[in-house]
Amino acid sequence: AVLATRNTTKAQADGILPQANKGRLILGNASNQNVTITINGQQYKLAAMRGAKDPKDGTTLHVLPGRYTVSIQIAGQAEQKEDLNIAVDETWGVIVIPTGGLFADQLY
């Protein structure tokens, strides 16, 4: 059974296709505070609500295929981590949700 389909035309129109031979990470922040997302030790600062409504407003990273550890640390909360295995021609979204949690999902 097919659980999902990939619509290349829609993904291109939405501006979320990865570059050739790479994967893509789109970072967003739907919380009301500035956050730092760390990916394999590299920090990316995101202002409150950046990329929350439109992925084009988020931070985009074109990455080599591989395993990526994504984490956030918000004051007063335990660090949260998610391991992603990103393949060629995949786009993943990572967003800080309004309550401060971390959510990751394959977008394309």
Phi, psi and omega in degrees: 000139177272122181268336181207155174236158179247124181254096184298320180298315179294317180298321178293316179298325180279353178073034182241009178290142175282163174291161179303136177063020179225171169252176182220139173242130175244121182258137178220163181222105179264011178269169181265017176227154176293143181225164172239125175256130180251129179235114182048042176089348180266129183265141177230120181269134178234129177291158177306134176068007179290124180074010184288323183256337183217121181300337179295338179271354180277185176265125182253134176235125173266120190236156173287151178301144179155189182263133181230131175260120182250132179218155173229149175229116179245136181309131177084001180233154176291149176301140178243136182231151176217131175262128179243140174248102187260126180260168173303139175068029173242145173239129178242142174252136176234122183227141171275121183279164186305329180277359178100359178282170180248132179230130178233140180205149177284125181265328179210000000 
